[in-house]
Amino acid sequence: MSIQIEKNVPMPQRTRLPDLPLPAMDVGDSFLAPIPSDDTRRVQALRQRVVRFQRLHKPKRFSVVRDGESMRVFRVA
């Protein structure tokens, strides 16, 4: 099996999310993320960002849920 080199293939654009106010949130706070709930790529990027933040800032815990046409992030612990 050989690997072929391809030329002139455009690089996909990265998903850019705005800065999220995760550090300033208290338990019970939430915010509406400016991401449509049907954009699976951006929703996954939002969830990954929240998971990464949780790992670095234990014991803070968050929940990302669909809220109508958008996504909402809650601080739960």
C-alpha positions as CSV (number, residue, x, y, z in Angstrom):
1,M,0.0,0.0,0.0
2,S,1.4,3.3,-1.0
3,I,0.4,6.8,0.2
4,Q,-0.3,9.3,-2.5
5,I,0.6,13.0,-2.2
6,E,-2.2,15.4,-3.2
7,K,-1.6,19.0,-4.3
8,N,-3.9,22.0,-4.0
9,V,-6.3,20.6,-1.4
10,P,-7.6,23.5,0.7
11,M,-7.1,23.2,4.4
12,P,-10.4,23.1,6.4
13,Q,-11.2,26.1,8.6
14,R,-10.8,25.7,12.3
15,T,-13.7,26.1,14.6
16,R,-13.3,29.3,16.5
17,L,-15.3,29.9,19.7
18,P,-15.5,33.2,21.5
19,D,-14.0,33.5,25.0
20,L,-16.2,31.8,27.5
21,P,-16.9,33.2,31.0
22,L,-16.2,29.9,32.7
23,P,-13.8,31.2,35.3
24,A,-16.2,33.9,36.6
25,M,-19.2,31.5,37.0
26,D,-20.6,30.5,40.4
27,V,-22.7,27.3,41.0
28,G,-26.1,27.9,39.6
29,D,-24.9,30.4,36.9
30,S,-25.5,29.8,33.2
31,F,-24.9,31.5,29.9
32,L,-26.4,31.1,26.4
33,A,-23.5,30.2,24.0
34,P,-23.7,31.9,20.6
35,I,-23.8,28.5,18.9
36,P,-26.7,27.0,17.0
37,S,-27.7,23.7,18.5
38,D,-27.8,22.1,15.0
39,D,-24.2,22.9,14.2
40,T,-22.6,19.7,15.4
41,R,-19.0,20.7,14.8
42,R,-19.3,23.9,16.9
43,V,-21.3,22.1,19.6
44,Q,-18.6,19.5,19.9
45,A,-15.9,22.2,20.0
46,L,-17.9,23.9,22.9
47,R,-18.2,20.6,24.8
48,Q,-14.5,20.0,24.4
49,R,-13.5,23.4,25.6
50,V,-15.7,22.9,28.7
51,V,-14.2,19.5,29.4
52,R,-10.7,20.9,29.1
53,F,-11.5,23.7,31.5
54,Q,-13.0,21.2,34.0
55,R,-9.8,19.1,34.0
56,L,-7.6,22.1,34.7
57,H,-9.9,23.6,37.4
58,K,-11.1,20.8,39.6
59,P,-13.6,20.6,41.3
60,K,-15.5,22.9,39.0
61,R,-18.2,21.1,37.0
62,F,-20.3,22.2,34.1
63,S,-23.2,20.9,32.0
64,V,-23.8,21.8,28.3
65,V,-27.4,21.4,27.2
66,R,-29.6,22.4,24.2
67,D,-31.8,25.4,24.9
68,G,-34.1,25.9,22.0
69,E,-32.0,26.9,19.0
70,S,-28.8,27.5,21.0
71,M,-26.7,25.8,23.6
72,R,-26.6,26.8,27.3
73,V,-23.7,26.1,29.7
74,F,-24.5,25.7,33.5
75,R,-22.1,25.6,36.4
76,V,-23.3,22.6,38.5
77,A,-20.5,22.2,41.1
